[in-house]
Amino acid sequence: MADIKDIILGVCPQVTFEDNEVLTAVVPDADWHAVAAAIHNAGYRWLTALIGEDFGDALGCVYYFTSTVDNSKISAKVTTTDRENPMIHSVSDLWKDALLEEREVFDFFGIKFINHPDMRRLYLRNDWVGYPLRKDYDENPEINPVRLFHEAIDDTTTVYEEKDGKVVERKADVFTADEYVVNIGPQHPATHGVLRFRTSLDGEEIKKIDLVCGYIHRGIEKLSEKLTYPQSTHFFDRMDYFSALPNEHCLCACVEKALGIEVPRRAQVIRVLVDELSRIASHLLFFGTYCMDLGATTALFYGLRERETILDILEETCGARMSFNYDVVGGVREDLHPNFVKRVKDFIPQMRKGLKEYHTLVSGNVIFRNRLVGVGMLTKDDAISYGVAGPSGRASGWHCDVRKVNPYSIYSELDFDEVIMEGCDSFDRYMVRMKEIEQSLKIIEQLIDNIPEGDFVAKVPKIIKLPVGHWYQEVEACRGAFGVYIDSRGEKTPYRMKVNGTCLRLAGIVDHITRGEKIADLITIGGSLDYVVPEIDR
């Protein structure tokens, strides 16, 4: 880390450093873009998280960057004390995932990003009054009543450009008057939820897509500021509800790291077992629904057959089939059901037999392959820049599996392969998930006969208060890196909790990789990315 420290100081000697969990550079905004460029050029090409925050005396952002060379991390903090017209320089020209994430910060904190090409709200209506995640936000419902009318479509956006040391505001077109724009969604099964693509067409060819989010936004991060850490856990089932158990694991691991809690070995093994069962169940649902998107309805029932077996197993132990609320700070809520080991061992050969059937029915089908091969090309560089991690990133040759590059729990002890493919297309995104099912089975086989005796949960305080500080934890969820950021002021509730999933980035890449493709291929490409809208609209 000394090298990157010297690089930053060489660009801006005024930078100060905080020795947090990750080395944090506190950068004046005037020098921020130059420092950010130096960080990017030093190999930190993955903007892992971009977190807006009201620090009380200032507004600003905390950034986490991961090196694609050695997987080390560095953080940066940039603030402004101007609450009336807060501005920070954009880094969206360096990291493309900032295009949407800076809009999210603007939406909830009102921070305008200088030189960002599209400063519109991302989730809330344009006529929303105030910025909900600020600490001085007026929550009076009369200010923002439930509006029973549609929001007027405005095909212009605002850009804050810096020219000759001054910031100039100008309007820019989202779509021009002569463009032919159609809506795909929000009520469309192939958008996999209430997501809307405003799609500009030239005949059947896609020219541009404007992503519209927020139809089911629930304000989970705001709600968490008034709830204790155990009370917030159940929200993590309700974001990416097909990756519920890994998401719960992430929050609990972040709290445990802050408190220095050692999780019992039995609990760690149980967590990994149920996480990998969840991964298989999620990939099976992807298989079935993706085939259904493309007209292969029969395959849906094949995938659901094995998925139901997994849900039956989890239901016995967790008491639920989708919203589990099973992980707790220190371990898991209940011990494994007595039938768990036998049922899992019976499931493994069933799943392997099922995979052979899937490949016979679908993977080798000439029509299926023609719809996917060479469609929706996503290069490795674009996957990194847009933050498209998970199976979609690994299908473009990017080594980004958190279980391998930044191991947590007991994953470093396990023998499994990171599935990497180089095709960069929709077919390889499909195949990575099929192959990851095999690797999850390999992990489960190593653990199912080696579950240690002992406690399934550690002793933790009845009232959990984190020490003053901030922490960031990542896990490999079913769709990619899933992170939780907590800023604690020493209370039993978080001062700021930020959820950082991959699904917004998956949806955000659709515009880029569909340009020039046919409208029929939009469904093929979107489905191959496997985003889940409730995680986007958390």
Residue pairs with C-beta under 8 A, 6 or more apart in sequence:
1 23
1 72
1 74
3 42
4 23
4 39
4 42
4 44
4 72
4 74
5 17
5 23
5 25
7 38
7 39
7 42
8 15
8 25
8 27
8 35
8 38
8 39
9 15
10 38
11 31
11 34
11 35
11 38
12 27
12 28
12 31
12 34
12 35
14 28
14 31
15 25
15 26
15 27
15 28
15 31
15 35
16 25
16 26
17 23
17 24
17 25
17 26
18 24
18 26
18 77
20 75
20 469
20 470
21 257
21 469
21 470
21 471
21 472
22 64
22 73
22 74
22 75
22 472
23 74
23 75
24 62
24 74
24 75
24 76
24 77
25 35
25 74
25 75
25 76
25 77
26 76
26 77
27 35
27 76
27 77
27 78
28 78
29 78
29 79
29 80
29 87
29 88
29 89
32 76
32 78
32 88
32 89
32 91
33 89
33 90
33 91
33 115
35 76
36 63
36 76
36 89
36 91
36 94
37 94
39 65
39 74
39 76
40 94
40 95
42 67
43 67
43 68
43 69
43 70
44 65
44 66
44 67
44 68
44 74
45 67
45 68
45 95
45 384
45 385
46 65
46 66
46 67
46 68
46 95
46 384
46 387
46 389
46 400
47 63
47 64
47 65
47 91
47 95
47 97
47 98
47 101
47 387
48 64
48 65
48 66
48 73
48 387
48 474
48 481
48 483
48 500
49 62
49 63
49 64
49 472
49 483
49 485
49 498
49 500
50 61
50 62
50 63
50 97
50 98
50 101
50 102
50 105
51 61
51 62
51 63
51 64
51 485
51 496
51 498
51 500
52 59
52 60
52 61
52 104
52 105
52 108
52 109
52 111
52 133
52 498
53 59
53 60
53 61
53 62
53 109
53 487
53 496
53 498
54 109
54 133
54 134
54 135
54 136
54 496
55 79
56 135
57 81
58 79
58 80
58 81
59 79
59 80
59 81
59 82
59 83
59 86
59 109
59 110
59 111
59 134
60 77
60 78
60 79
60 80
60 88
60 111
61 77
61 78
61 79
61 88
61 105
61 111
62 75
62 76
62 77
62 470
62 485
63 75
63 76
63 77
63 78
63 91
64 73
64 74
64 75
64 472
64 483
64 485
65 73
65 74
65 75
65 76
66 72
66 73
66 405
66 406
67 73
67 74
68 384
68 398
71 405
71 406
73 406
75 472
78 88
78 89
80 86
80 87
80 88
80 111
83 136
85 112
86 109
86 110
86 111
86 112
87 111
87 112
87 113
87 114
87 160
87 167
88 111
88 112
88 113
88 114
89 113
89 114
89 115
89 162
90 98
90 102
90 113
90 114
90 115
90 116
91 98
91 102
92 98
92 99
92 102
92 113
92 115
92 116
92 117
93 115
95 385
95 387
96 382
96 385
96 386
96 387
96 512
97 385
97 386
97 387
97 505
97 508
99 116
99 117
99 118
99 508
100 122
100 211
100 504
100 505
100 508
101 504
102 113
102 116
103 116
103 118
103 119
103 120
103 121
103 122
104 122
104 123
104 504
105 111
105 113
106 112
106 113
106 119
106 120
106 121
106 122
107 121
107 122
107 123
107 124
107 131
108 123
108 124
108 131
108 132
108 133
108 134
109 131
109 133
109 134
110 131
110 134
112 119
112 160
113 119
113 160
114 160
114 161
114 162
114 167
115 159
115 160
115 161
115 162
116 159
116 160
117 157
117 159
117 172
118 157
118 159
118 172
118 174
119 157
119 158
119 159
119 160
120 126
120 157
120 158
120 174
121 128
122 213
122 214
123 213
123 214
123 217
123 537
124 132
124 214
124 217
125 147
125 151
125 214
126 151
126 154
127 147
127 151
128 144
129 143
129 144
130 137
130 138
130 143
130 144
131 137
132 219
132 222
133 221
133 222
133 496
155 173
155 174
155 175
155 176
155 177
156 171
156 172
156 173
156 174
157 171
157 172
157 173
157 174
158 169
158 170
158 171
158 172
159 169
159 170
159 171
159 172
160 167
160 168
160 169
161 167
161 168
161 169
161 170
162 168
174 210
175 181
175 198
175 200
175 208
175 210
179 200
179 207
179 208
180 200
180 201
180 202
181 198
181 199
181 200
181 201
182 198
182 199
182 201
183 196
183 197
183 198
183 199
184 190
184 191
184 196
184 197
184 199
184 522
185 191
185 194
185 195
185 196
185 197
186 194
186 195
186 196
186 212
186 215
187 194
189 293
190 293
190 523
190 526
190 527
191 197
191 526
191 533
192 289
192 526
192 527
192 530
192 531
192 532
192 533
193 216
193 532
193 533
193 534
194 215
194 216
194 533
194 537
195 211
195 212
195 213
195 215
195 507
195 531
195 533
195 536
196 211
196 212
196 213
196 215
197 209
197 210
197 211
197 212
197 510
197 522
197 526
198 209
198 210
198 212
199 206
199 208
199 209
199 210
199 519
199 522
200 206
200 207
200 208
200 209
200 210
201 207
201 519
204 518
204 519
204 520
205 516
205 517
205 518
205 519
206 514
206 515
206 516
206 517
206 518
206 519
206 522
207 515
208 511
208 515
209 510
209 511
209 514
209 522
210 511
211 507
211 508
211 510
211 511
213 504
213 507
213 536
213 537
214 537
215 533
215 537
216 533
216 534
216 537
217 537
217 538
218 238
218 537
218 538
220 235
220 238
220 239
220 499
220 538
221 496
221 497
221 498
221 499
221 538
223 232
223 235
224 232
224 235
224 493
224 494
224 497
225 493
225 494
225 495
225 496
225 497
226 493
227 493
228 463
228 464
228 492
228 493
229 251
229 255
229 329
229 464
229 466
229 492
229 493
229 494
230 328
230 329
230 464
232 251
232 494
232 497
233 248
233 251
233 252
233 325
233 327
233 328
234 323
234 325
236 244
236 247
236 248
236 250
236 251
236 499
237 244
237 247
237 248
237 322
237 323
237 324
237 325
238 244
238 323
238 534
239 247
239 499
239 501
239 532
239 534
239 535
239 538
240 247
240 477
240 478
240 479
240 482
240 501
240 503
240 532
240 534
240 535
241 322
241 323
241 532
241 534
242 278
242 281
242 282
242 285
242 478
242 532
243 278
243 279
243 282
243 477
243 478
243 479
243 482
243 532
244 278
244 322
244 323
244 324
245 271
245 274
245 275
245 277
245 278
245 314
245 324
245 326
245 327
246 275
246 278
246 279
246 475
246 476
246 477
246 478
246 482
247 475
247 477
247 482
248 324
248 325
248 326
248 327
249 271
249 275
249 327
249 409
249 475
250 473
250 474
250 475
250 477
250 482
250 483
250 484
251 327
251 473
251 484
252 327
252 328
252 329
252 330
253 408
253 409
253 473
253 475
254 471
254 472
254 473
254 484
254 485
254 486
255 261
255 329
255 464
255 466
255 486
256 263
256 329
256 330
257 471
257 473
258 466
258 467
258 469
258 471
258 486
258 488
259 329
259 460
259 464
259 466
259 467
261 329
261 330
261 458
261 460
262 458
263 271
263 330
263 331
263 409
263 458
264 331
264 454
264 455
264 456
264 457
264 458
265 452
265 454
266 331
266 451
266 452
266 453
266 454
266 455
266 456
267 330
267 331
267 332
267 455
267 456
267 457
267 458
268 409
268 410
269 410
269 447
269 450
269 451
269 452
270 331
270 332
270 335
270 336
270 451
270 456
271 327
271 331
271 332
271 409
272 409
272 410
272 411
272 414
272 443
272 447
273 344
273 444
273 447
273 448
273 451
274 314
274 317
274 318
274 324
274 326
274 332
275 475
276 440
276 443
276 444
277 310
277 313
277 314
277 344
277 440
277 444
278 310
278 314
278 478
279 436
279 437
279 440
279 478
280 306
280 310
280 351
280 437
280 440
280 441
281 307
281 310
281 311
282 478
282 479
283 433
283 434
283 436
283 437
283 478
284 303
284 304
284 306
284 307
284 310
284 437
285 303
285 304
285 307
286 433
286 530
287 299
287 302
287 303
287 358
287 362
287 430
287 433
287 434
288 299
288 300
288 301
288 302
288 303
288 304
288 307
289 300
289 527
290 430
290 527
290 528
290 530
291 297
291 298
291 299
291 300
291 303
291 362
291 368
292 299
292 300
293 523
293 524
293 527
294 368
294 371
294 523
294 524
294 527
296 361
296 362
296 365
296 368
298 361
299 358
299 361
299 362
302 354
302 357
302 358
302 361
303 358
305 354
306 347
306 350
306 351
306 354
309 343
309 347
309 350
310 347
311 321
311 322
312 343
313 339
313 340
313 343
313 344
313 347
314 320
314 321
314 324
315 321
316 337
316 339
316 340
316 343
317 326
317 334
317 336
317 337
317 340
318 324
318 325
318 326
318 333
318 334
319 334
320 326
325 333
326 332
326 333
326 334
327 333
328 457
329 460
329 464
330 457
330 458
330 459
330 460
331 455
331 456
331 457
331 458
332 456
332 457
333 457
334 456
335 456
336 451
336 456
341 448
341 449
341 451
344 444
344 448
345 448
348 441
348 444
348 445
348 448
351 437
351 441
352 438
352 441
355 434
355 437
355 438
358 434
359 434
362 368
363 369
363 430
363 431
363 434
369 427
371 426
371 521
371 524
372 425
372 426
372 427
372 430
372 524
372 528
373 423
373 425
373 426
373 427
374 425
375 425
375 426
375 427
375 517
375 521
375 524
375 525
376 425
376 426
376 429
376 513
376 514
376 517
376 521
376 524
376 525
376 528
377 424
377 425
377 513
378 388
378 392
378 395
378 396
378 424
378 425
378 509
378 513
379 396
379 424
380 396
380 397
380 398
380 424
382 388
382 396
382 509
382 512
382 513
383 389
383 392
383 393
383 396
383 398
383 509
384 393
384 398
386 505
386 508
386 509
386 512
387 502
387 505
388 396
388 480
388 502
388 505
388 506
388 509
388 529
389 398
389 400
389 480
389 481
389 502
389 505
390 400
390 476
390 477
390 478
390 479
390 480
390 481
390 502
390 506
391 419
391 429
391 432
391 433
391 436
391 479
391 480
391 530
392 429
392 432
392 479
392 480
392 506
392 528
392 529
392 530
393 400
393 480
394 400
394 401
394 418
394 419
394 420
394 421
394 432
395 421
395 423
395 424
395 425
395 428
395 429
395 431
395 432
396 422
396 424
396 428
397 420
397 421
397 422
397 424
398 420
399 405
399 418
399 420
400 480
400 481
401 418
401 476
402 408
402 474
402 475
402 476
402 481
403 411
403 416
403 418
403 476
404 411
404 418
406 474
408 473
408 474
408 475
414 443
414 446
414 447
415 442
415 446
416 439
416 440
416 442
416 443
417 439
417 442
419 432
419 435
419 436
419 439
420 432
421 428
421 431
421 432
422 428
423 431
426 524
426 525
426 528
429 528
429 529
429 530
430 528
433 530
463 492
464 492
465 488
465 490
465 491
465 492
466 486
466 488
466 490
466 494
467 488
467 490
468 488
468 489
468 490
469 487
469 488
470 485
470 486
470 487
470 488
470 496
471 485
471 486
471 488
472 483
472 484
472 485
472 486
473 483
473 484
474 481
474 482
474 483
475 481
475 482
475 483
476 482
477 501
477 502
479 501
479 502
479 503
479 506
479 530
479 531
479 532
479 535
480 501
480 502
480 505
480 506
481 500
481 502
482 499
482 500
482 501
482 502
483 499
483 500
483 501
484 497
484 498
484 499
484 500
485 496
485 497
485 498
485 500
486 494
486 496
486 497
487 494
487 495
487 496
487 497
488 494
488 495
489 495
499 535
499 538
501 535
501 536
501 538
503 531
503 532
503 533
503 535
503 536
504 531
504 535
504 536
506 529
506 530
506 531
507 529
507 531
507 533
507 536
509 529
510 522
510 525
510 526
510 529
513 525
514 521
514 522
514 525
517 525
